[in-house]
Amino acid sequence: MREDLQKAVTVARALGDPTRLRLLREIAARGEISCVALVEAVGMAQATVSHHLKVLVQAGLASVRPEGPFHRYRPVPGALEAHAALLARALSPPARRPARRRPAAPAASRTTKGATP
């Protein structure tokens, strides 16, 4: 599979999980948020949230910044727009090549039945 299509699949899988989509919405709404605050916001176990955040980071939808013992997450600007553009290109029909025309035979090689030179 082409690398750009593999990237589209990775992002689609990341966005396809309701928990990850919820986490990404929280991150986007706050601009930057710690894992601790996300755990409190979504009411899930820290290990579960950390796993989903790792998938979002690997898909290029969020970035992580260590701050002491904590990690803060931000949305990656333009990531969703890039994904949408990639999908549009991947799903659009291929461009059709114009039909090749056969070159006409030279006049000297054309013969007519019954004609004498």
WOWOJO-V289884 format. One record per residue. RES is the residue in one small letter. D_CENTER is the distance of its C-alpha to the mean C-alpha in whole Angstrom. Layout:
res:RES d_center:D_CENTER
res:RES d_center:D_CENTER
This chain:
res:m d_center:14
res:r d_center:12
res:e d_center:10
res:d d_center:7
res:l d_center:7
res:q d_center:8
res:k d_center:5
res:a d_center:3
res:v d_center:7
res:t d_center:8
res:v d_center:6
res:a d_center:7
res:r d_center:10
res:a d_center:11
res:l d_center:11
res:g d_center:13
res:d d_center:16
res:p d_center:18
res:t d_center:19
res:r d_center:16
res:l d_center:15
res:r d_center:19
res:l d_center:19
res:l d_center:16
res:r d_center:18
res:e d_center:21
res:i d_center:19
res:a d_center:18
res:a d_center:21
res:r d_center:23
res:g d_center:21
res:e d_center:22
res:i d_center:24
res:s d_center:26
res:c d_center:25
res:v d_center:29
res:a d_center:28
res:l d_center:25
res:v d_center:27
res:e d_center:30
res:a d_center:27
res:v d_center:26
res:g d_center:29
res:m d_center:28
res:a d_center:29
res:q d_center:28
res:a d_center:27
res:t d_center:24
res:v d_center:23
res:s d_center:22
res:h d_center:21
res:h d_center:18
res:l d_center:18
res:k d_center:17
res:v d_center:14
res:l d_center:13
res:v d_center:14
res:q d_center:12
res:a d_center:9
res:g d_center:9
res:l d_center:10
res:a d_center:14
res:s d_center:16
res:v d_center:20
res:r d_center:23
res:p d_center:26
res:e d_center:29
res:g d_center:32
res:p d_center:32
res:f d_center:29
res:h d_center:25
res:r d_center:24
res:y d_center:20
res:r d_center:18
res:p d_center:15
res:v d_center:13
res:p d_center:14
res:g d_center:11
res:a d_center:8
res:l d_center:8
res:e d_center:9
res:a d_center:6
res:h d_center:3
res:a d_center:6
res:a d_center:7
res:l d_center:5
res:l d_center:6
res:a d_center:9
res:r d_center:10
res:a d_center:9
res:l d_center:12
res:s d_center:14
res:p d_center:17
res:p d_center:18
res:a d_center:21
res:r d_center:24
res:r d_center:26
res:p d_center:30
res:a d_center:33
res:r d_center:35
res:r d_center:38
res:r d_center:41
res:p d_center:43
res:a d_center:47
res:a d_center:50
res:p d_center:52
res:a d_center:55
res:a d_center:58
res:s d_center:56
res:r d_center:56
res:t d_center:60
res:t d_center:61
res:k d_center:63
res:g d_center:67
res:a d_center:67
res:t d_center:69
res:p d_center:68
